[in-house]
Amino acid sequence: MVRRKDLSEDEPALYKAKDAPAPTCVITRRDRDAILAMTKGSPGLETGGDLWGEWVADGCVIKAITGPGAEARQQMTAFFQDADFMLAAGIYLKGQALHIGTWHSHHTLGLPVPSGGDDRTYSIAMREYNRDRFIAFIAAIENGKPVVRPYFYEKIRGHIEMIKGKFKIADDATFPDHSVELARL
């Protein structure tokens, strides 16, 4: 079971203590905009990909993102990545970044947060792969515009807690652009 911290859009999510800041996810504008474009390009079907980067004291840094892959299965309320593409991307990015999470869209479903099924999937993955942390981005189309939000999953005092985070947008020159190489896979 995942314990959810405050998800109100009007108040910041709690992070370990009431007065502690929400965890931050650093991402380049290029990678954030790529997620938004893939979400907008799939308005009636879920889409998604992987997040590659590293953990830092106050959150994470995303160094590369992937899309769904050519053989992904996309449905209105489910998304399954192309397994061969995931493997090839992992081989390409090995040594450059760690796989620290995933992103997917809830397109126009009206669900801007991880679903109960998402919580179960991430909890199982954290247990099976012995991870203490996981980052999930949920993208959606709201009022005709794509948006994306970060959610941190963390083992705290023996329980997995989901905490709403915030983005810090980095200059595109901060990290190499892997999109051309990943598109060739």
TORPA-4810 file (N, C-alpha, C, O; in nm, 3 decimals):
<nodes>
NODE_1_0.084_-0.117_0.000_0.000_0.000_0.000_0.089_0.124_0.000_0.187_0.131_0.073_M
NODE_2_0.053_0.219_-0.081_0.126_0.345_-0.091_0.052_0.450_-0.010_-0.068_0.469_-0.026_V
NODE_3_0.125_0.517_0.078_0.068_0.629_0.151_0.087_0.753_0.066_0.198_0.784_0.024_R
NODE_4_-0.020_0.824_0.042_-0.014_0.945_-0.041_-0.008_1.067_0.048_-0.086_1.082_0.143_R
NODE_5_0.085_1.154_0.017_0.091_1.282_0.085_-0.009_1.376_0.019_-0.068_1.341_-0.083_K
NODE_6_-0.027_1.491_0.075_-0.125_1.588_0.026_-0.104_1.614_-0.122_0.005_1.650_-0.165_D
NODE_7_-0.210_1.595_-0.201_-0.200_1.615_-0.345_-0.280_1.735_-0.393_-0.299_1.752_-0.514_L
NODE_8_-0.327_1.817_-0.302_-0.405_1.934_-0.340_-0.324_2.024_-0.431_-0.206_2.050_-0.405_S
NODE_9_-0.386_2.072_-0.537_-0.318_2.165_-0.627_-0.294_2.299_-0.560_-0.206_2.375_-0.601_E
NODE_10_-0.371_2.329_-0.456_-0.360_2.458_-0.390_-0.252_2.463_-0.283_-0.209_2.571_-0.243_D
NODE_11_-0.208_2.347_-0.236_-0.108_2.342_-0.131_0.007_2.255_-0.175_-0.014_2.157_-0.246_E
NODE_12_0.129_2.287_-0.135_0.242_2.201_-0.169_0.231_2.067_-0.098_0.177_2.059_0.013_P
NODE_13_0.282_1.962_-0.160_0.280_1.831_-0.097_0.375_1.829_0.022_0.475_1.901_0.025_A
NODE_14_0.343_1.746_0.118_0.430_1.731_0.233_0.549_1.643_0.195_0.535_1.552_0.114_L
NODE_15_0.664_1.670_0.250_0.783_1.589_0.223_0.859_1.568_0.353_0.935_1.654_0.396_Y
NODE_16_0.838_1.455_0.414_0.903_1.412_0.537_0.865_1.494_0.659_0.850_1.438_0.768_K
NODE_17_0.849_1.622_0.646_0.808_1.707_0.757_0.724_1.820_0.700_0.740_1.858_0.584_A
NODE_18_0.636_1.874_0.783_0.545_1.978_0.733_0.617_2.096_0.670_0.572_2.148_0.568_K
NODE_19_0.728_2.139_0.728_0.794_2.259_0.679_0.908_2.230_0.581_0.974_2.324_0.535_D
NODE_20_0.932_2.104_0.548_1.037_2.070_0.452_0.987_2.097_0.310_0.868_2.080_0.282_A
NODE_21_1.076_2.139_0.221_1.034_2.167_0.084_0.999_2.038_0.008_1.049_1.931_0.041_P
NODE_22_0.912_2.051_-0.093_0.881_1.938_-0.180_1.007_1.898_-0.255_1.090_1.984_-0.286_A
NODE_23_1.025_1.770_-0.285_1.142_1.728_-0.361_1.141_1.791_-0.501_1.035_1.818_-0.557_P
NODE_24_1.260_1.813_-0.555_1.275_1.880_-0.683_1.330_1.784_-0.787_1.420_1.704_-0.759_T
NODE_25_1.275_1.792_-0.907_1.325_1.716_-1.020_1.381_1.815_-1.122_1.307_1.896_-1.178_C
NODE_26_1.511_1.809_-1.144_1.575_1.894_-1.244_1.563_1.824_-1.379_1.597_1.706_-1.392_V
NODE_27_1.514_1.897_-1.480_1.496_1.842_-1.614_1.522_1.955_-1.714_1.490_2.071_-1.687_I
NODE_28_1.579_1.921_-1.828_1.600_2.024_-1.930_1.466_2.060_-1.994_1.373_1.979_-1.998_T
NODE_29_1.459_2.181_-2.044_1.339_2.225_-2.116_1.315_2.132_-2.235_1.201_2.097_-2.265_R
NODE_30_1.422_2.092_-2.303_1.412_2.003_-2.420_1.341_1.873_-2.383_1.250_1.830_-2.454_R
NODE_31_1.382_1.809_-2.271_1.322_1.682_-2.233_1.179_1.700_-2.183_1.092_1.618_-2.214_D
NODE_32_1.153_1.804_-2.107_1.017_1.831_-2.061_0.926_1.856_-2.181_0.815_1.803_-2.187_R
NODE_33_0.973_1.937_-2.277_0.893_1.967_-2.395_0.870_1.844_-2.482_0.766_1.833_-2.547_D
NODE_34_0.966_1.751_-2.485_0.949_1.627_-2.561_0.836_1.543_-2.499_0.755_1.486_-2.572_A
NODE_35_0.831_1.536_-2.367_0.722_1.464_-2.300_0.588_1.530_-2.332_0.491_1.461_-2.361_I
NODE_36_0.584_1.662_-2.325_0.460_1.734_-2.356_0.417_1.709_-2.501_0.298_1.691_-2.527_L
NODE_37_0.511_1.708_-2.595_0.478_1.685_-2.736_0.426_1.543_-2.758_0.330_1.523_-2.833_A
NODE_38_0.489_1.444_-2.694_0.441_1.306_-2.710_0.302_1.291_-2.650_0.219_1.218_-2.704_M
NODE_39_0.277_1.359_-2.539_0.144_1.354_-2.476_0.040_1.418_-2.568_-0.068_1.361_-2.589_T
NODE_40_0.071_1.534_-2.620_-0.023_1.603_-2.709_-0.047_1.523_-2.837_-0.157_1.525_-2.892_K
NODE_41_0.056_1.452_-2.884_0.045_1.372_-3.005_-0.033_1.242_-2.987_-0.058_1.170_-3.084_G
NODE_42_-0.072_1.212_-2.864_-0.147_1.091_-2.835_-0.267_1.126_-2.745_-0.274_1.081_-2.631_S
NODE_43_-0.361_1.207_-2.797_-0.466_1.262_-2.711_-0.567_1.162_-2.657_-0.632_1.192_-2.556_P
NODE_44_-0.584_1.047_-2.718_-0.683_0.950_-2.671_-0.624_0.821_-2.620_-0.697_0.730_-2.579_G
NODE_45_-0.491_0.812_-2.621_-0.423_0.689_-2.578_-0.311_0.724_-2.481_-0.247_0.829_-2.493_L
NODE_46_-0.287_0.634_-2.385_-0.173_0.655_-2.297_-0.044_0.634_-2.376_-0.038_0.551_-2.467_E
NODE_47_0.057_0.709_-2.340_0.190_0.694_-2.397_0.289_0.714_-2.283_0.248_0.751_-2.172_T
NODE_48_0.416_0.692_-2.307_0.512_0.710_-2.198_0.651_0.667_-2.235_0.683_0.646_-2.352_G
NODE_49_0.735_0.654_-2.133_0.873_0.616_-2.153_0.946_0.609_-2.020_0.884_0.608_-1.914_G
NODE_50_1.077_0.603_-2.028_1.161_0.590_-1.910_1.233_0.719_-1.877_1.252_0.806_-1.963_D
NODE_51_1.273_0.731_-1.751_1.348_0.846_-1.701_1.484_0.798_-1.653_1.493_0.706_-1.572_L
NODE_52_1.589_0.860_-1.704_1.726_0.823_-1.672_1.796_0.942_-1.608_1.785_1.054_-1.658_W
NODE_53_1.866_0.919_-1.500_1.933_1.030_-1.432_2.004_0.984_-1.308_2.066_0.878_-1.306_G
NODE_54_1.996_1.066_-1.203_2.059_1.032_-1.076_1.982_1.095_-0.962_1.911_1.194_-0.979_E
NODE_55_1.998_1.036_-0.845_1.936_1.089_-0.725_2.030_1.190_-0.661_2.151_1.170_-0.660_W
NODE_56_1.974_1.296_-0.608_2.048_1.397_-0.533_1.975_1.418_-0.401_1.864_1.368_-0.383_V
NODE_57_2.038_1.491_-0.309_1.983_1.506_-0.174_1.839_1.556_-0.172_1.759_1.509_-0.091_A
NODE_58_1.806_1.650_-0.258_1.672_1.709_-0.253_1.579_1.661_-0.365_1.478_1.725_-0.392_D
NODE_59_1.613_1.550_-0.431_1.527_1.497_-0.536_1.605_1.419_-0.639_1.675_1.323_-0.606_G
NODE_60_1.592_1.460_-0.766_1.660_1.389_-0.873_1.695_1.484_-0.987_1.644_1.596_-0.996_C
NODE_61_1.783_1.436_-1.073_1.824_1.507_-1.194_1.799_1.413_-1.311_1.852_1.301_-1.313_V
NODE_62_1.720_1.455_-1.407_1.692_1.375_-1.526_1.794_1.411_-1.633_1.805_1.528_-1.672_I
NODE_63_1.867_1.311_-1.681_1.968_1.333_-1.784_1.924_1.286_-1.921_1.980_1.328_-2.022_K
NODE_64_1.823_1.199_-1.926_1.771_1.150_-2.055_1.631_1.094_-2.033_1.599_1.041_-1.927_A
NODE_65_1.549_1.107_-2.134_1.415_1.046_-2.134_1.403_0.960_-2.259_1.472_0.982_-2.358_I
NODE_66_1.314_0.862_-2.252_1.281_0.786_-2.373_1.133_0.801_-2.399_1.055_0.841_-2.313_T
NODE_67_1.096_0.767_-2.520_0.955_0.759_-2.557_0.910_0.615_-2.547_0.975_0.534_-2.481_G
NODE_68_0.799_0.582_-2.610_0.740_0.450_-2.594_0.808_0.338_-2.673_0.800_0.221_-2.634_P
NODE_69_0.874_0.372_-2.782_0.929_0.269_-2.870_0.826_0.232_-2.977_0.706_0.245_-2.957_G
NODE_70_0.876_0.187_-3.090_0.790_0.162_-3.207_0.687_0.053_-3.185_0.579_0.058_-3.243_A
NODE_71_0.717_-0.046_-3.101_0.624_-0.158_-3.081_0.545_-0.148_-2.951_0.492_-0.249_-2.903_E
NODE_72_0.536_-0.028_-2.893_0.459_-0.009_-2.770_0.312_-0.037_-2.796_0.262_-0.017_-2.907_A
NODE_73_0.244_-0.085_-2.692_0.099_-0.105_-2.700_0.033_0.006_-2.619_0.051_0.016_-2.498_R
NODE_74_-0.044_0.087_-2.689_-0.109_0.201_-2.626_-0.260_0.180_-2.629_-0.318_0.150_-2.734_Q
NODE_75_-0.322_0.198_-2.513_-0.466_0.186_-2.501_-0.518_0.310_-2.430_-0.440_0.395_-2.386_Q
NODE_76_-0.649_0.322_-2.420_-0.708_0.439_-2.356_-0.667_0.450_-2.209_-0.642_0.560_-2.160_M
NODE_77_-0.661_0.336_-2.138_-0.628_0.340_-1.995_-0.512_0.248_-1.959_-0.499_0.207_-1.844_T
NODE_78_-0.428_0.216_-2.055_-0.310_0.133_-2.028_-0.202_0.161_-2.131_-0.230_0.203_-2.244_A
NODE_79_-0.081_0.136_-2.090_0.034_0.160_-2.178_0.141_0.056_-2.147_0.174_0.034_-2.030_F
NODE_80_0.196_-0.007_-2.250_0.300_-0.106_-2.234_0.415_-0.072_-2.329_0.398_-0.073_-2.451_F
NODE_81_0.530_-0.041_-2.272_0.645_-0.001_-2.354_0.692_-0.114_-2.442_0.666_-0.231_-2.415_Q
NODE_82_0.762_-0.078_-2.547_0.829_-0.170_-2.638_0.949_-0.228_-2.563_1.046_-0.157_-2.538_D
NODE_83_0.942_-0.357_-2.528_1.046_-0.421_-2.446_1.183_-0.420_-2.515_1.285_-0.396_-2.449_A
NODE_84_1.187_-0.445_-2.646_1.315_-0.444_-2.717_1.377_-0.304_-2.717_1.498_-0.289_-2.700_D
NODE_85_1.293_-0.203_-2.734_1.341_-0.065_-2.731_1.394_-0.031_-2.591_1.500_0.030_-2.578_F
NODE_86_1.320_-0.071_-2.487_1.365_-0.045_-2.350_1.503_-0.105_-2.325_1.589_-0.040_-2.266_M
NODE_87_1.524_-0.227_-2.370_1.653_-0.295_-2.352_1.762_-0.222_-2.428_1.870_-0.198_-2.374_L
NODE_88_1.736_-0.187_-2.554_1.837_-0.115_-2.634_1.869_0.021_-2.574_1.985_0.062_-2.572_A
NODE_89_1.768_0.092_-2.525_1.792_0.222_-2.461_1.876_0.205_-2.336_1.966_0.285_-2.309_A
NODE_90_1.848_0.101_-2.258_1.925_0.074_-2.137_2.071_0.046_-2.168_2.160_0.091_-2.096_G
NODE_91_2.096_-0.029_-2.274_2.234_-0.058_-2.314_2.303_0.071_-2.358_2.418_0.096_-2.321_I
NODE_92_2.234_0.152_-2.437_2.292_0.278_-2.484_2.322_0.373_-2.367_2.428_0.435_-2.366_Y
NODE_93_2.232_0.383_-2.270_2.248_0.481_-2.161_2.332_0.428_-2.044_2.367_0.504_-1.954_L
NODE_94_2.364_0.298_-2.044_2.442_0.240_-1.934_2.574_0.316_-1.919_2.645_0.340_-2.017_K
NODE_95_2.605_0.351_-1.797_2.727_0.426_-1.769_2.710_0.577_-1.780_2.796_0.652_-1.734_G
NODE_96_2.601_0.621_-1.840_2.575_0.765_-1.854_2.472_0.814_-1.752_2.475_0.929_-1.710_Q
NODE_97_2.382_0.724_-1.713_2.275_0.759_-1.619_2.214_0.629_-1.566_2.238_0.521_-1.620_A
NODE_98_2.137_0.642_-1.459_2.065_0.529_-1.400_1.918_0.537_-1.437_1.862_0.646_-1.450_L
NODE_99_1.855_0.421_-1.453_1.711_0.420_-1.472_1.648_0.448_-1.336_1.658_0.367_-1.245_H
NODE_100_1.583_0.565_-1.322_1.529_0.602_-1.191_1.377_0.615_-1.191_1.317_0.640_-1.087_I
NODE_101_1.314_0.599_-1.308_1.169_0.609_-1.309_1.109_0.600_-1.447_1.175_0.566_-1.544_G
NODE_102_0.980_0.633_-1.452_0.906_0.629_-1.578_0.813_0.750_-1.587_0.788_0.820_-1.489_T
NODE_103_0.764_0.772_-1.707_0.661_0.873_-1.728_0.553_0.811_-1.815_0.582_0.726_-1.900_W
NODE_104_0.432_0.854_-1.794_0.325_0.816_-1.887_0.213_0.918_-1.878_0.204_0.997_-1.784_H
NODE_105_0.128_0.912_-1.979_0.020_1.011_-1.988_-0.112_0.951_-1.941_-0.138_0.831_-1.954_S
NODE_106_-0.194_1.037_-1.886_-0.334_1.006_-1.860_-0.421_1.089_-1.955_-0.540_1.109_-1.932_H
NODE_107_-0.357_1.138_-2.061_-0.416_1.220_-2.168_-0.536_1.300_-2.120_-0.519_1.388_-2.037_H
NODE_108_-0.655_1.273_-2.168_-0.772_1.354_-2.131_-0.862_1.282_-2.030_-0.982_1.310_-2.024_T
NODE_109_-0.805_1.192_-1.952_-0.885_1.114_-1.856_-0.929_1.195_-1.734_-1.015_1.150_-1.658_L
NODE_110_-0.871_1.313_-1.714_-0.906_1.392_-1.596_-0.839_1.340_-1.470_-0.889_1.363_-1.360_G
NODE_111_-0.727_1.271_-1.483_-0.654_1.214_-1.370_-0.511_1.267_-1.373_-0.424_1.205_-1.434_L
NODE_112_-0.484_1.381_-1.307_-0.351_1.442_-1.313_-0.251_1.384_-1.213_-0.140_1.435_-1.199_P
NODE_113_-0.290_1.277_-1.144_-0.203_1.213_-1.044_-0.189_1.066_-1.078_-0.266_1.014_-1.160_V
NODE_114_-0.092_0.996_-1.018_-0.084_0.851_-1.040_-0.212_0.781_-0.994_-0.269_0.817_-0.891_P
NODE_115_-0.254_0.682_-1.070_-0.373_0.604_-1.034_-0.336_0.501_-0.928_-0.219_0.481_-0.897_S
NODE_116_-0.437_0.436_-0.872_-0.412_0.326_-0.779_-0.332_0.215_-0.845_-0.246_0.153_-0.781_G
NODE_117_-0.360_0.189_-0.972_-0.283_0.088_-1.047_-0.138_0.131_-1.064_-0.047_0.048_-1.056_G
NODE_118_-0.116_0.260_-1.087_0.022_0.311_-1.096_0.093_0.289_-0.963_0.207_0.242_-0.961_D
NODE_119_0.027_0.323_-0.852_0.087_0.302_-0.719_0.129_0.157_-0.700_0.240_0.130_-0.654_D
NODE_120_0.041_0.063_-0.735_0.073_-0.079_-0.720_0.192_-0.118_-0.807_0.283_-0.188_-0.762_R
NODE_121_0.192_-0.073_-0.932_0.302_-0.107_-1.024_0.435_-0.057_-0.970_0.533_-0.131_-0.969_T
NODE_122_0.439_0.068_-0.925_0.564_0.126_-0.875_0.608_0.059_-0.745_0.727_0.037_-0.724_Y
NODE_123_0.513_0.027_-0.657_0.546_-0.041_-0.531_0.607_-0.178_-0.557_0.707_-0.215_-0.495_S
NODE_124_0.546_-0.252_-0.648_0.597_-0.386_-0.682_0.737_-0.374_-0.741_0.826_-0.450_-0.703_I
NODE_125_0.756_-0.280_-0.832_0.889_-0.262_-0.894_0.993_-0.225_-0.789_1.106_-0.275_-0.792_A
NODE_126_0.957_-0.138_-0.696_1.052_-0.098_-0.591_1.092_-0.219_-0.506_1.209_-0.234_-0.471_M
NODE_127_0.995_-0.304_-0.473_1.027_-0.424_-0.394_1.109_-0.525_-0.474_1.209_-0.577_-0.426_R
NODE_128_1.064_-0.552_-0.598_1.132_-0.653_-0.680_1.276_-0.615_-0.713_1.363_-0.701_-0.720_E
NODE_129_1.301_-0.486_-0.735_1.434_-0.440_-0.773_1.510_-0.377_-0.657_1.615_-0.315_-0.676_Y
NODE_130_1.455_-0.393_-0.535_1.520_-0.345_-0.413_1.560_-0.198_-0.422_1.675_-0.162_-0.399_N
NODE_131_1.463_-0.115_-0.456_1.488_0.029_-0.468_1.420_0.103_-0.354_1.311_0.067_-0.310_R
NODE_132_1.486_0.206_-0.307_1.430_0.290_-0.201_1.355_0.410_-0.257_1.275_0.473_-0.187_D
NODE_133_1.381_0.442_-0.385_1.318_0.560_-0.447_1.280_0.530_-0.591_1.337_0.443_-0.656_R
NODE_134_1.182_0.605_-0.639_1.135_0.593_-0.776_1.069_0.725_-0.812_1.001_0.785_-0.729_F
NODE_135_1.088_0.772_-0.934_1.024_0.896_-0.979_0.926_0.861_-1.091_0.958_0.784_-1.182_I
NODE_136_0.807_0.917_-1.083_0.705_0.897_-1.187_0.655_1.033_-1.232_0.621_1.117_-1.149_A
NODE_137_0.652_1.053_-1.362_0.590_1.173_-1.417_0.454_1.132_-1.472_0.442_1.031_-1.541_F
NODE_138_0.353_1.210_-1.440_0.221_1.189_-1.498_0.192_1.311_-1.586_0.191_1.425_-1.540_I
NODE_139_0.168_1.283_-1.713_0.134_1.388_-1.809_-0.016_1.379_-1.838_-0.075_1.271_-1.829_A
NODE_140_-0.074_1.490_-1.871_-0.217_1.494_-1.902_-0.242_1.610_-1.999_-0.157_1.696_-2.020_A
NODE_141_-0.360_1.609_-2.055_-0.404_1.722_-2.138_-0.516_1.790_-2.062_-0.623_1.733_-2.040_I
NODE_142_-0.491_1.913_-2.022_-0.588_1.990_-1.943_-0.621_2.119_-2.017_-0.532_2.196_-2.052_E
NODE_143_-0.748_2.142_-2.039_-0.793_2.260_-2.114_-0.721_2.270_-2.249_-0.686_2.379_-2.293_N
NODE_144_-0.701_2.155_-2.313_-0.639_2.151_-2.445_-0.488_2.161_-2.447_-0.427_2.157_-2.554_G
NODE_145_-0.425_2.175_-2.330_-0.279_2.190_-2.324_-0.217_2.075_-2.245_-0.271_2.035_-2.142_K
NODE_146_-0.103_2.022_-2.294_-0.037_1.917_-2.218_0.037_1.974_-2.096_0.096_2.081_-2.102_P
NODE_147_0.031_1.899_-1.986_0.103_1.933_-1.863_0.170_1.807_-1.811_0.128_1.696_-1.845_V
NODE_148_0.273_1.823_-1.729_0.339_1.707_-1.669_0.378_1.743_-1.526_0.419_1.856_-1.498_V
NODE_149_0.366_1.645_-1.435_0.396_1.667_-1.294_0.481_1.551_-1.242_0.460_1.436_-1.281_R
NODE_150_0.577_1.581_-1.153_0.660_1.475_-1.093_0.603_1.425_-0.960_0.554_1.503_-0.878_P
NODE_151_0.611_1.294_-0.940_0.571_1.231_-0.815_0.684_1.139_-0.769_0.730_1.052_-0.844_Y
NODE_152_0.727_1.159_-0.647_0.836_1.080_-0.591_0.778_0.969_-0.503_0.691_0.994_-0.420_F
NODE_153_0.827_0.848_-0.523_0.792_0.734_-0.437_0.917_0.704_-0.355_1.027_0.692_-0.409_Y
NODE_154_0.898_0.691_-0.224_1.013_0.671_-0.137_0.975_0.582_-0.020_0.866_0.593_0.037_E
NODE_155_1.068_0.491_0.016_1.048_0.411_0.136_1.082_0.498_0.256_1.195_0.545_0.269_K
NODE_156_0.984_0.519_0.341_1.002_0.600_0.461_0.945_0.521_0.579_0.827_0.488_0.581_I
NODE_157_1.029_0.492_0.675_0.988_0.418_0.795_0.913_0.290_0.760_0.809_0.260_0.820_R
NODE_158_0.964_0.215_0.663_0.906_0.086_0.627_0.787_0.091_0.534_0.734_-0.014_0.497_G
NODE_159_0.743_0.208_0.495_0.629_0.221_0.405_0.672_0.298_0.279_0.764_0.379_0.283_H
NODE_160_0.605_0.270_0.170_0.628_0.348_0.049_0.533_0.466_0.050_0.412_0.449_0.061_I
NODE_161_0.589_0.584_0.038_0.509_0.705_0.036_0.526_0.774_-0.099_0.635_0.776_-0.156_E
NODE_162_0.417_0.830_-0.148_0.420_0.905_-0.272_0.409_1.053_-0.236_0.319_1.094_-0.163_M
NODE_163_0.502_1.132_-0.289_0.511_1.273_-0.255_0.510_1.354_-0.384_0.589_1.327_-0.475_I
NODE_164_0.422_1.451_-0.392_0.419_1.537_-0.510_0.543_1.626_-0.508_0.573_1.690_-0.407_K
NODE_165_0.615_1.630_-0.620_0.735_1.711_-0.630_0.712_1.835_-0.713_0.599_1.874_-0.743_G
NODE_166_0.823_1.896_-0.749_0.819_2.015_-0.836_0.935_2.005_-0.934_1.033_1.934_-0.909_K
NODE_167_0.923_2.076_-1.045_1.028_2.079_-1.146_1.116_2.201_-1.128_1.071_2.307_-1.084_F
NODE_168_1.241_2.185_-1.164_1.333_2.295_-1.186_1.383_2.275_-1.328_1.446_2.173_-1.358_K
NODE_169_1.356_2.371_-1.415_1.392_2.358_-1.556_1.536_2.404_-1.576_1.572_2.517_-1.543_I
NODE_170_1.617_2.315_-1.632_1.758_2.344_-1.658_1.777_2.383_-1.804_1.699_2.345_-1.891_A
NODE_171_1.881_2.458_-1.830_1.919_2.494_-1.966_1.949_2.368_-2.045_2.006_2.273_-1.991_D
NODE_172_1.911_2.364_-2.172_1.932_2.246_-2.255_2.079_2.206_-2.264_2.109_2.088_-2.283_D
NODE_173_2.170_2.301_-2.251_2.313_2.270_-2.262_2.365_2.198_-2.138_2.480_2.152_-2.137_A
NODE_174_2.283_2.187_-2.033_2.327_2.124_-1.908_2.363_1.977_-1.929_2.460_1.928_-1.871_T
NODE_175_2.287_1.906_-2.011_2.310_1.763_-2.036_2.307_1.736_-2.185_2.239_1.808_-2.260_F
NODE_176_2.380_1.634_-2.230_2.379_1.600_-2.373_2.239_1.562_-2.420_2.158_1.511_-2.343_P
NODE_177_2.212_1.588_-2.548_2.085_1.551_-2.609_2.099_1.410_-2.664_2.173_1.388_-2.760_D
NODE_178_2.028_1.314_-2.605_2.034_1.174_-2.647_1.924_1.138_-2.747_1.918_1.024_-2.793_H
NODE_179_1.838_1.232_-2.781_1.719_1.201_-2.860_1.752_1.144_-2.998_1.682_1.054_-3.045_S
NODE_180_1.855_1.193_-3.064_1.889_1.144_-3.197_1.933_0.997_-3.191_1.887_0.914_-3.269_V
NODE_181_2.022_0.966_-3.097_2.070_0.828_-3.083_1.956_0.734_-3.042_1.944_0.624_-3.096_E
NODE_182_1.872_0.779_-2.948_1.761_0.695_-2.903_1.659_0.672_-3.014_1.598_0.566_-3.021_L
NODE_183_1.640_0.769_-3.101_1.546_0.754_-3.213_1.593_0.649_-3.313_1.512_0.594_-3.387_A
NODE_184_1.722_0.622_-3.316_1.777_0.523_-3.410_1.761_0.380_-3.360_1.779_0.285_-3.437_R
NODE_185_1.726_0.362_-3.234_1.718_0.227_-3.176_1.596_0.152_-3.225_1.574_0.037_-3.186_L
</nodes>
